[in-house]
Amino acid sequence: MSRARILKALVFLLLLPAAKAEQPPSEEEKPIDFEPIPVEEGTPKPPTPAEWQNAARVKIHRKGPRAEHCRAWRARGWLKVHCDVQTTAASLVGGASRGVSLWMSEPKEGVPAPPSGQVMFPIRPGDRRIFELFSFGETYGGSMVSPGLVLQEYWIEGDPAPVLVLR
């Protein structure tokens, strides 16, 4: 490529208006029981992608400082919690596994771990679950997988909704 062409390309790029970072629309966080939570009998069917697209963002009751990049949504009797934190593994530590889905985004080439993790699960009275999202941590000899965020969900019989704690 000639110097003139390179110079023209650079001038063109400099004259382009600066691209603004796309800010996601601010979503109001509603209480988890903003409307009655339907309790599905049998094996509940997970929400469709379209249902998740229109799902209400809900408030996590207690959040630690490491969970600042985490958000939760509710669709019918299901919850989805997404964390934009480097995630090397995700695990259901305790509780019912029926309907639980764990997901991590694909890491970019050359990046050691995915940039985010997500859990999705049905909620019903009597539930108790603990999830853990692992990440890299500093150790004596370098970095290795270490415990990261812990998500607790419990719905005590008689309460109107479950409680979410993320630390």
QUIVEN-V81006 format. One line per field, one symbol per residue. ss: DSSP state (H for helix, E for strand, L for the rest). phi: phi as a letter, one per 30 degrees, with the letter a starting at -180 (. if undefined). burial: I if it has 16 or more other ideal C-beta (glycine too) atoms within 10 Angstrom, else O. A space follows every 50 residues. Layout:
ss=???
phi=???
burial=???
//
This chain:
ss=LLHHHHHHHHHHHHHLLLLLLLLLLLLLLELLLLLLLLLLLLLLLLLLHH HHHLLEEELLLEELHHHLLEEEEEELLEEEEEELLLELEEEEEELLLLLL EEEELLLLLLLLLELLEEEEEELLLLLEEEEEEEEEEEELLEEEEEEEEE EEEELLLLLLLLEEEEL
phi=.ddddddddddeddddddddddcdedcddcddcebeddcddidddddded ddecdddcddebbdddcdccbbbbbhcbbbcbbdbebcabbddajdceid bcbbddddeicdaddababbadbaejdbbbcbcdbdbdbeckcadbebdc ccbbbdejddadccbbb
burial=OOOOOOOOOOOOOOOOOOOOOOOOOOOOOOOIOOOOIOOOOOOIOIIOOO OOOOIIOIOIIOIOOIIOOIIIIIIIIIIIIIIOIIIIOIOIOOIOOOIO OIOIOOOOOOOOIIOIIIIIIIIIOOIOIOIIIIIIOOOOOOOOOOOIII IIIIIOOOOOIIOIIIO
//
